Amino acid sequence: MVNVKVSGVIQGDPKKVWELINDVERFPEWMPGVVDAKIISNSKRRKNGLGRRQLLKTEMKLGKGETLQEVIVWDPPHRVTWEHLKDVVDGKEFSHAKEIRTTLSITNVDGEVNFRMIGSWQPVGVSGQLMTRVMKRTVTRNFEQALKNLQKILSREKR
């Protein structure tokens, strides 16, 4: 299993951070490469919480894509994890990795929010092993930019 971890301190109210990172429709504001995001209906019709499904439309170097995700860990207001159920890039299913997950966690320490993003996946085959090097760099850059974007949004909304 490959893991990419990025963490940092965000100045702001932990409740507002939690609300922002769980507002799927706002993902394009802070998550690099995401151009549209929405909650899609499922049997539980959950807006938030375990089982929520979300569909993201992306534009990245690999091409245009769609990602269907499901929340598999829900521990408000501290941690959320979603797993990719399906990834399509330029009309083809992405088959170089499986068990793709993203975890966002926040802890409040002395009025500061410690924010952490963890991306993990299992490479599939030789192509997956080769793509992992590129994927690690891309995911790290995207997570670092997401952290900066979150801080900008929270600073702007604080005013």
HUPE-V769388 format. One record per backbone hydrogen bond with DSSP energy under -0.5 kcal/mol. CO is the residue of the C=O (numbers start at 1). NH is the residue of the N-H. E is the energy in kcal/mol with one decimal. If there is no record, write none. Layout:
co & nh & e
CO & NH & E
CO & NH & E
//
This chain:
co & nh & e
2 & 121 & -1.7
4 & 119 & -2.7
6 & 117 & -3.0
8 & 115 & -3.2
10 & 12 & -0.6
10 & 113 & -2.1
13 & 17 & -2.1
14 & 18 & -2.6
15 & 19 & -2.4
16 & 20 & -2.4
17 & 21 & -2.6
18 & 22 & -1.0
20 & 23 & -1.3
22 & 24 & -1.2
23 & 26 & -2.3
24 & 27 & -1.9
26 & 29 & -1.8
26 & 30 & -0.7
27 & 30 & -1.3
27 & 31 & -3.3
30 & 32 & -0.8
31 & 34 & -1.9
33 & 35 & -0.6
33 & 59 & -2.5
36 & 57 & -3.1
38 & 55 & -2.9
40 & 53 & -0.6
42 & 45 & -1.0
49 & 52 & -2.1
52 & 71 & -2.7
53 & 40 & -2.1
54 & 56 & -0.5
54 & 69 & -2.8
55 & 38 & -1.8
56 & 67 & -2.6
57 & 35 & -2.8
57 & 36 & -1.4
58 & 65 & -2.5
60 & 63 & -1.1
63 & 60 & -2.1
64 & 90 & -3.8
65 & 58 & -2.6
66 & 88 & -2.7
67 & 56 & -2.8
67 & 69 & -0.6
68 & 85 & -3.4
68 & 86 & -1.5
69 & 54 & -2.2
70 & 83 & -2.7
71 & 51 & -2.3
73 & 81 & -2.1
75 & 78 & -2.9
75 & 79 & -2.1
78 & 106 & -2.7
79 & 75 & -3.0
80 & 104 & -2.8
81 & 72 & -2.7
81 & 73 & -1.6
82 & 102 & -2.3
83 & 70 & -2.2
83 & 85 & -0.5
86 & 68 & -2.8
87 & 94 & -3.0
88 & 66 & -2.2
89 & 92 & -2.0
92 & 89 & -3.1
93 & 95 & -0.6
96 & 124 & -2.6
98 & 122 & -3.0
99 & 101 & -0.5
100 & 84 & -2.9
101 & 120 & -2.5
102 & 82 & -2.4
103 & 118 & -2.5
104 & 80 & -2.2
105 & 116 & -2.5
107 & 109 & -0.6
107 & 114 & -3.2
109 & 112 & -1.9
111 & 12 & -0.5
112 & 109 & -2.9
112 & 114 & -0.7
113 & 10 & -3.0
113 & 115 & -0.7
114 & 107 & -1.9
115 & 8 & -2.3
116 & 105 & -2.5
117 & 6 & -2.4
118 & 103 & -2.7
119 & 4 & -2.7
120 & 101 & -2.7
121 & 2 & -3.3
121 & 123 & -0.6
122 & 98 & -2.4
123 & 125 & -0.5
124 & 128 & -1.6
125 & 129 & -1.9
126 & 130 & -2.5
127 & 131 & -2.6
128 & 132 & -1.4
129 & 133 & -0.7
130 & 133 & -0.6
130 & 134 & -0.6
131 & 135 & -3.2
132 & 136 & -2.9
133 & 137 & -1.5
134 & 138 & -2.5
135 & 139 & -3.1
136 & 140 & -2.3
137 & 141 & -2.4
138 & 142 & -2.7
139 & 143 & -2.7
140 & 144 & -2.5
141 & 145 & -2.4
142 & 146 & -2.5
143 & 147 & -2.2
144 & 148 & -1.7
145 & 149 & -2.8
146 & 150 & -2.7
147 & 151 & -1.9
148 & 152 & -2.2
149 & 153 & -2.5
150 & 154 & -2.6
151 & 155 & -2.4
152 & 156 & -2.5
153 & 157 & -2.5
154 & 158 & -1.1
155 & 159 & -0.8
156 & 159 & -0.6
//
